[in-house]
Amino acid sequence: MTGAPTDCDAVAAVTAAAARDTRPSHASIDERRRLVADSLQVANPGNRAQNLPEQADPKQDCQIELRVEDIRLYERNPRRAENTRFNEIKESIRATGVRNPLTVTRRPGEKHFIVEAGGNTRLLAVQQLWQETRDPRFEKLIALFRPWRSEAHVLSAHLIENEQRGEMTFWDRANGVCALKGQLELEKGRALSLRQLEAELKAVGFSVNTATLAHSLYASTRLRTLGDAVPVLSGLDVKTIQPRLNLMKRYVQMRGETGEAALYAEVFEPVFRRHAELYRENKKFNALDLCQTCEAALAQHLGEGLTRLRMLLEALAQSPQASLAALFETLDSAPSKLPASRTQGLAPDASPGVSTADKPAGDMVQQALPRLAARTPNLPLADLPAPDRLKQLIARFARLASDVPAVQRLDAEFFGWLLEGHGELAAAFWEIVSLAREIRSAAPRQVNVAEQPNATPGSG
């Protein structure tokens, strides 16, 4: 079996190879040094993670420590009104820190965190304290992190949190509901009816009925000019305004005059702006006054008498399915004039035989009031005799009337409006009535405010 490799031959081959590897290595050391020097000239690998967040988000709820500067307020928080207890909350945090951890989340792809469900006020207070003091106690927070779910989820969480705390005005709640409806529709890719919206809100824990939803959506959509300037606007106010303005809208549409958007822009919104200005001046708002002013503005816009318009609206409210011709027929068959007791003394210069229902709104009042104001002595009210004090009150009433657009367009329903209305104008009217009764009791003769136009103290 000559020529065949043996075990001894294999051992010899391995030994020879090992001997070759153990030969002197002066050249290989120099080579290695060169290779090491060359390796130091190799550039760093490219950054392939530049679009990734600096910190990977946990996949489940957990507590994490964050710098307060890495957390932002939720910019779509439904509560816009300033928290009246902010300073109190800030001082409490200054003394004891944040006792209830904030809940935070992070939108996909963003570096900063946002408040996930309430807590904007606490975060703002801590951020201010950190900026003002640089106290390490306010630099970082232990927060409860929740993985991102959706924009609608975060918006609804803030809405529910604010509702539970009772921190929202009606206007903030209405805008929040409207914004949530829009976000849900965007995410679902379809419009939501009131019933569907009610079901969606109940599913996330926000219980509200369809009637309240309807008022909220109407207010946010159609009363923005008013609501942004009148923070005291309430749900009850909207329940008063919406049916009245809807009735006017329907009547205008039956006449084929204009569309809803144009009606609000040309007729109603100027009234809203005027009432917003009045609110800024006296901090008072009355929904019924607003509706009556809108009726007067619509009467002027259509060129109708205010009384006739109100009678038509009343007929339409009682017979919603009636045609325009039927409404006119109903109105024409009714008495054309109001009882004389409701119109006496309102318009001394009204032409005989002219129906106040057909007279342009406001003509009679505008003719009468300047003369009443001109006949009144300009002295302190308390120093005047009763008849002259009555004239002074009438002059004040005239000035108030001339400043209110609704009264500038009043017609024969003037005193009926006063009996039902509220506010400074109605109060002035009742002062006049009270004083007139007092004078009548003291001196049982008719008081004529037109006599002695140049009266002076003591002449009455």
C-alpha positions as CSV (number, residue, x, y, z in Angstrom):
1,M,0.0,0.0,0.0
2,T,2.9,2.2,-1.0
3,G,2.1,5.7,-2.2
4,A,-1.0,6.0,0.1
5,P,-0.8,8.8,2.7
6,T,-0.4,7.6,6.3
7,D,-1.2,9.2,9.6
8,C,2.4,10.0,10.1
9,D,2.5,11.9,6.8
10,A,-0.5,14.0,7.9
11,V,1.2,14.9,11.2
12,A,4.3,15.9,9.3
13,A,2.3,18.2,7.0
14,V,0.6,20.0,10.0
15,T,4.0,20.4,11.7
16,A,5.5,22.0,8.6
17,A,2.7,24.5,8.3
18,A,3.0,25.5,11.9
19,A,6.7,26.0,11.4
20,R,6.1,28.3,8.5
21,D,3.7,30.4,10.7
22,T,6.2,30.7,13.4
23,R,9.0,32.1,11.2
24,P,10.4,35.5,12.1
25,S,7.7,38.2,11.5
26,H,9.6,41.6,11.3
27,A,8.0,42.4,7.9
28,S,4.5,41.5,8.9
29,I,4.6,43.9,11.9
30,D,5.5,46.8,9.6
31,E,2.8,45.8,7.3
32,R,0.3,45.7,10.1
33,R,1.3,49.2,11.3
34,R,0.8,50.5,7.8
35,L,-2.7,48.9,7.7
36,V,-3.6,50.4,11.0
37,A,-2.5,53.8,9.8
38,D,-4.5,53.5,6.6
39,S,-7.6,52.5,8.6
40,L,-7.5,55.7,10.5
41,Q,-8.1,57.6,7.3
42,V,-11.5,55.9,6.7
43,A,-14.5,58.3,7.0
44,N,-17.3,57.6,9.5
45,P,-20.4,55.8,8.1
46,G,-23.4,57.9,7.0
47,N,-26.3,58.7,9.5
48,R,-29.2,56.6,8.3
49,A,-31.4,57.5,11.3
50,Q,-31.7,61.2,10.9
51,N,-35.5,61.2,10.4
52,L,-36.1,59.0,13.5
53,P,-37.1,60.6,16.9
54,E,-34.3,61.0,19.4
55,Q,-36.0,58.7,21.8
56,A,-38.0,55.6,20.9
57,D,-41.5,55.8,22.3
58,P,-42.7,53.0,24.6
59,K,-45.3,50.7,23.2
60,Q,-47.5,50.8,26.3
61,D,-48.5,53.2,29.2
62,C,-45.5,53.9,31.5
63,Q,-43.9,56.7,33.6
64,I,-41.1,58.6,32.0
65,E,-39.0,61.6,33.1
66,L,-39.1,64.6,30.7
67,R,-37.6,68.1,30.6
68,V,-40.5,70.6,30.8
69,E,-39.1,72.3,27.7
70,D,-39.7,69.1,25.8
71,I,-43.4,69.2,26.5
72,R,-45.8,71.6,24.8
73,L,-49.3,72.7,25.6
74,Y,-52.0,71.0,23.5
75,E,-52.7,73.7,20.9
76,R,-56.3,72.5,20.2
77,N,-57.5,72.5,23.8
78,P,-61.2,73.3,23.6
79,R,-61.0,75.5,26.7
80,R,-59.9,79.0,25.5
81,A,-61.1,81.0,28.5
82,E,-58.2,81.8,30.9
83,N,-58.2,79.7,34.1
84,T,-59.1,82.2,36.8
85,R,-57.2,80.0,39.4
86,F,-53.9,80.1,37.4
87,N,-51.9,82.1,40.0
88,E,-53.2,80.0,42.8
89,I,-52.2,76.8,41.0
90,K,-48.8,78.2,40.2
91,E,-48.1,79.1,43.8
92,S,-49.2,75.7,44.9
93,I,-46.7,74.1,42.5
94,R,-44.0,76.5,43.7
95,A,-44.5,75.2,47.2
96,T,-45.1,71.5,46.8
97,G,-44.4,70.7,43.1
98,V,-46.7,68.8,40.7
99,R,-48.6,66.3,42.8
100,N,-50.7,64.8,40.0
101,P,-48.5,63.6,37.1
102,L,-49.3,65.0,33.7
103,T,-50.4,62.6,31.0
104,V,-48.4,63.1,27.7
105,T,-48.2,61.6,24.3
106,R,-46.3,62.2,21.1
107,R,-47.5,62.6,17.5
108,P,-45.6,60.3,15.0
109,G,-42.4,61.8,13.7
110,E,-42.4,64.7,16.2
111,K,-39.6,65.3,18.7
112,H,-41.7,67.2,21.4
113,F,-44.4,65.7,23.6
114,I,-47.9,67.2,24.1
115,V,-50.4,67.1,27.0
116,E,-52.7,64.2,26.3
117,A,-55.7,64.7,28.6
118,G,-55.9,67.9,30.6
119,G,-53.1,69.6,32.5
120,N,-52.3,72.5,30.2
121,T,-52.6,74.9,33.2
122,R,-50.2,72.9,35.3
123,L,-47.6,72.6,32.5
124,L,-47.7,76.3,31.8
125,A,-47.3,77.1,35.5
126,V,-44.2,74.7,35.8
127,Q,-42.7,76.1,32.6
128,Q,-43.0,79.7,33.9
129,L,-41.5,78.7,37.2
130,W,-38.5,77.1,35.4
131,Q,-38.0,80.2,33.3
132,E,-38.3,82.5,36.3
133,T,-36.2,80.6,38.9
134,R,-34.1,78.0,37.1
135,D,-34.7,75.9,40.1
136,P,-33.8,72.3,39.3
137,R,-37.1,71.2,40.9
138,F,-39.0,72.6,37.9
139,E,-36.6,71.5,35.2
140,K,-38.0,68.0,34.8
141,L,-41.3,66.2,35.4
142,I,-42.3,62.6,35.9
143,A,-45.2,62.1,33.4
144,L,-47.4,59.2,32.4
145,F,-46.7,58.5,28.8
146,R,-49.5,57.0,26.6
147,P,-48.7,55.8,23.0
148,W,-50.3,57.9,20.3
149,R,-53.7,56.8,19.1
150,S,-55.3,59.6,17.0
151,E,-55.9,63.4,16.9
152,A,-59.6,62.8,17.6
153,H,-58.7,60.8,20.7
154,V,-56.6,63.5,22.2
155,L,-59.1,66.2,21.3
156,S,-61.9,64.2,22.9
157,A,-59.8,63.5,26.0
158,H,-59.3,67.2,26.6
159,L,-63.0,67.9,26.0
160,I,-64.0,65.3,28.5
161,E,-61.4,66.4,31.1
162,N,-62.5,70.1,30.9
163,E,-66.1,69.1,31.0
164,Q,-65.6,67.0,34.2
165,R,-63.7,69.9,35.8
166,G,-66.5,72.3,34.9
167,E,-63.9,74.7,33.4
168,M,-65.6,75.4,30.0
169,T,-68.0,78.1,28.9
170,F,-70.8,77.2,26.6
171,W,-68.9,78.8,23.7
172,D,-65.8,76.8,24.4
173,R,-67.8,73.6,24.6
174,A,-69.6,74.4,21.4
175,N,-66.4,75.0,19.5
176,G,-64.8,71.9,20.9
177,V,-67.7,69.7,19.8
178,C,-67.6,71.3,16.3
179,A,-63.9,70.7,16.1
180,L,-64.2,67.1,17.2
181,K,-67.0,66.5,14.7
182,G,-64.7,67.8,11.9
183,Q,-61.8,65.7,13.1
184,L,-63.8,62.5,13.4
185,E,-65.2,63.0,9.9
186,L,-61.7,63.6,8.5
187,E,-60.4,60.4,10.1
188,K,-63.4,58.3,9.1
189,G,-63.7,59.8,5.6
190,R,-67.4,60.5,5.8
191,A,-69.9,63.0,7.2
192,L,-71.6,62.3,10.5
193,S,-75.2,62.9,11.2
194,L,-76.3,64.2,14.7
195,R,-77.2,60.7,15.7
196,Q,-73.9,59.2,14.5
197,L,-72.0,62.0,16.2
198,E,-73.9,61.4,19.5
199,A,-73.0,57.7,19.3
200,E,-69.3,58.5,18.6
201,L,-69.1,60.9,21.5
202,K,-70.7,58.4,23.9
203,A,-68.2,55.8,22.8
204,V,-65.4,57.9,24.0
205,G,-67.2,58.8,27.3
206,F,-68.7,62.2,26.4
207,S,-72.4,62.0,26.9
208,V,-74.5,64.6,25.2
209,N,-77.9,64.5,23.5
210,T,-78.7,65.5,19.9
211,A,-80.6,68.7,20.9
212,T,-77.5,70.0,22.7
213,L,-75.3,69.0,19.8
214,A,-77.6,70.9,17.4
215,H,-77.4,74.0,19.5
216,S,-73.6,73.7,19.8
217,L,-73.0,73.2,16.1
218,Y,-75.4,76.1,15.2
219,A,-73.7,78.4,17.6
220,S,-70.2,77.6,16.4
221,T,-71.2,77.9,12.8
222,R,-73.6,80.8,12.7
223,L,-73.0,82.9,15.9
224,R,-69.2,83.2,15.7
225,T,-69.3,86.9,15.2
226,L,-71.3,87.2,18.4
227,G,-69.8,84.3,20.4
228,D,-66.2,85.4,20.1
229,A,-67.0,88.8,21.6
230,V,-69.7,87.8,24.2
231,P,-68.2,85.1,26.5
232,V,-71.5,85.0,28.6
233,L,-73.4,83.5,25.7
234,S,-75.2,80.5,27.1
235,G,-77.0,77.4,25.8
236,L,-80.3,79.0,26.9
237,D,-79.5,82.1,24.8
238,V,-78.9,79.9,21.8
239,K,-82.2,78.1,22.4
240,T,-83.8,81.5,22.2
241,I,-81.9,82.7,19.2
242,Q,-81.9,79.7,16.9
243,P,-85.6,79.1,16.5
244,R,-86.3,82.8,15.9
245,L,-83.6,83.3,13.3
246,N,-84.5,80.0,11.7
247,L,-88.0,81.2,11.3
248,M,-86.8,84.4,9.7
249,K,-84.5,82.4,7.4
250,R,-87.4,80.2,6.3
251,Y,-89.6,83.2,5.6
252,V,-86.9,84.9,3.5
253,Q,-86.3,81.6,1.6
254,M,-90.1,81.3,0.9
255,R,-89.9,84.8,-0.6
256,G,-86.9,83.8,-2.7
257,E,-85.0,86.8,-1.5
258,T,-81.6,85.5,-0.6
259,G,-79.7,82.5,0.6
260,E,-78.8,81.7,4.2
261,A,-75.2,82.7,4.0
262,A,-76.1,86.1,2.5
263,L,-78.9,86.6,5.0
264,Y,-76.5,86.2,7.9
265,A,-73.8,88.3,6.3
266,E,-76.0,91.2,5.2
267,V,-78.7,91.3,7.9
268,F,-77.9,89.3,11.0
269,E,-74.1,89.7,11.5
270,P,-74.2,93.6,11.5
271,V,-76.7,93.2,14.4
272,F,-74.4,90.7,16.1
273,R,-71.5,93.1,15.9
274,R,-73.6,96.0,17.3
275,H,-74.7,93.8,20.3
276,A,-71.1,92.7,20.8
277,E,-70.0,96.4,21.0
278,L,-72.8,97.0,23.5
279,Y,-71.6,94.1,25.6
280,R,-68.1,95.5,25.6
281,E,-69.5,98.8,26.8
282,N,-71.9,97.6,29.6
283,K,-71.2,93.9,30.0
284,K,-74.8,93.1,29.4
285,F,-76.4,90.7,26.8
286,N,-80.0,89.8,26.2
287,A,-80.9,87.2,23.6
288,L,-84.5,88.4,23.2
289,D,-83.3,91.9,22.5
290,L,-80.9,90.5,19.8
291,C,-83.8,88.6,18.2
292,Q,-86.0,91.7,18.1
293,T,-83.2,93.7,16.6
294,C,-82.7,91.1,13.9
295,E,-86.5,91.2,13.2
296,A,-86.2,95.0,12.8
297,A,-83.2,94.7,10.6
298,L,-84.9,92.1,8.4
299,A,-88.0,94.3,8.1
300,Q,-85.8,97.2,6.9
301,H,-84.0,94.8,4.5
302,L,-87.2,93.6,3.0
303,G,-89.0,97.0,3.0
304,E,-91.8,95.7,5.2
305,G,-93.5,97.1,8.3
306,L,-92.1,95.5,11.4
307,T,-95.6,94.6,12.8
308,R,-96.6,93.0,9.5
309,L,-93.3,90.9,9.5
310,R,-93.8,89.8,13.1
311,M,-97.4,88.7,12.3
312,L,-96.2,86.8,9.3
313,L,-93.5,85.1,11.4
314,E,-96.1,84.2,14.1
315,A,-98.4,82.7,11.4
316,L,-95.5,80.7,10.0
317,A,-94.6,79.4,13.4
318,Q,-98.1,78.2,14.0
319,S,-98.5,76.7,10.4
320,P,-95.0,75.6,9.3
321,Q,-96.3,73.9,6.2
322,A,-98.3,76.9,5.0
323,S,-97.4,78.4,1.7
324,L,-96.5,82.1,1.3
325,A,-99.8,82.9,-0.3
326,A,-101.6,81.2,2.6
327,L,-99.6,83.3,5.1
328,F,-100.6,86.5,3.3
329,E,-104.2,85.4,3.2
330,T,-104.2,84.8,6.9
331,L,-102.6,88.1,7.6
332,D,-105.0,90.0,5.3
333,S,-108.0,88.5,7.0
334,A,-106.7,89.7,10.4
335,P,-107.4,93.2,11.8
336,S,-105.1,95.7,10.1
337,K,-104.5,97.8,13.2
338,L,-103.6,97.3,16.8
339,P,-105.9,98.6,19.6
340,A,-105.7,102.4,20.0
341,S,-104.5,101.9,23.6
342,R,-101.2,100.5,22.3
343,T,-100.5,103.3,19.9
344,Q,-101.7,106.5,21.6
345,G,-99.0,109.0,22.3
346,L,-96.3,107.0,20.4
347,A,-96.4,109.1,17.2
348,P,-98.0,112.5,17.6
349,D,-97.4,113.3,13.9
350,A,-98.6,110.1,12.4
351,S,-100.8,110.8,9.4
352,P,-104.5,109.8,10.0
353,G,-105.7,106.9,8.0
354,V,-102.2,105.3,7.6
355,S,-101.8,101.8,9.0
356,T,-98.9,101.5,11.4
357,A,-98.4,97.9,10.1
358,D,-97.6,99.3,6.6
359,K,-95.6,102.3,7.8
360,P,-91.8,101.9,7.5
361,A,-90.4,100.7,10.8
362,G,-89.1,103.5,13.1
363,D,-90.6,106.6,11.4
364,M,-93.0,107.5,14.2
365,V,-90.4,107.1,17.0
366,Q,-87.7,109.0,15.2
367,Q,-90.2,111.9,14.6
368,A,-91.3,112.0,18.2
369,L,-88.2,111.5,20.3
370,P,-86.1,114.6,19.3
371,R,-88.9,116.9,20.4
372,L,-89.3,115.2,23.7
373,A,-85.5,115.6,24.4
374,A,-85.5,119.3,23.4
375,R,-88.2,120.2,25.9
376,T,-86.4,118.9,29.0
377,P,-84.5,121.1,31.4
378,N,-80.8,120.1,31.8
379,L,-80.5,120.0,35.6
380,P,-79.8,117.3,38.2
381,L,-82.8,115.0,38.3
382,A,-83.2,115.0,42.1
383,D,-83.5,118.8,42.1
384,L,-86.4,119.0,39.7
385,P,-90.1,119.2,40.6
386,A,-92.0,116.0,39.7
387,P,-93.4,117.2,36.3
388,D,-90.0,118.4,35.2
389,R,-88.4,115.3,36.5
390,L,-90.8,113.3,34.4
391,K,-89.7,115.3,31.3
392,Q,-86.0,114.6,32.2
393,L,-86.8,110.9,32.4
394,I,-88.5,111.0,29.1
395,A,-85.5,112.8,27.6
396,R,-83.2,110.1,29.0
397,F,-85.5,107.5,27.6
398,A,-85.3,109.2,24.2
399,R,-81.5,109.2,24.3
400,L,-81.4,105.5,25.2
401,A,-83.9,104.8,22.4
402,S,-81.9,106.7,19.8
403,D,-78.8,104.6,20.7
404,V,-80.4,101.2,20.3
405,P,-80.9,100.1,16.7
406,A,-83.9,98.0,17.7
407,V,-85.8,101.0,19.1
408,Q,-84.9,103.2,16.1
409,R,-87.0,100.8,14.0
410,L,-89.9,100.2,16.5
411,D,-93.5,100.6,15.3
412,A,-96.9,100.3,17.0
413,E,-95.8,97.3,19.0
414,F,-93.5,99.6,21.0
415,F,-95.1,99.2,24.4
416,G,-95.8,95.5,23.9
417,W,-92.0,95.1,23.4
418,L,-91.3,97.1,26.6
419,L,-93.7,94.9,28.6
420,E,-91.9,91.7,27.4
421,G,-88.3,93.1,27.1
422,H,-85.5,93.6,29.6
423,G,-82.6,95.9,29.9
424,E,-81.8,99.6,30.6
425,L,-84.4,100.9,28.0
426,A,-87.3,99.0,29.6
427,A,-86.2,100.1,33.1
428,A,-86.2,103.7,31.9
429,F,-89.7,103.3,30.6
430,W,-91.0,101.9,33.9
431,E,-89.3,104.8,35.8
432,I,-91.4,107.1,33.7
433,V,-94.6,105.2,34.3
434,S,-93.9,105.1,38.1
435,L,-93.3,108.8,38.3
436,A,-96.3,109.6,36.2
437,R,-98.5,107.6,38.6
438,E,-96.9,109.4,41.5
439,I,-97.7,112.8,40.0
440,R,-101.2,111.7,39.0
441,S,-101.9,110.6,42.7
442,A,-100.6,114.0,44.0
443,A,-102.4,116.1,41.5
444,P,-105.2,114.4,39.6
445,R,-104.9,116.2,36.3
446,Q,-103.5,115.0,33.0
447,V,-99.7,115.5,32.8
448,N,-98.8,117.0,29.4
449,V,-95.1,116.8,28.7
450,A,-95.6,119.2,25.8
451,E,-96.7,122.2,28.0
452,Q,-94.2,124.9,29.0
453,P,-91.5,123.8,26.6
454,N,-89.1,126.3,28.3
455,A,-89.9,125.2,31.9
456,T,-87.4,126.0,34.6
457,P,-87.1,124.6,38.1
458,G,-90.1,125.8,40.2
459,S,-92.3,126.7,37.2
460,G,-94.1,123.4,37.4
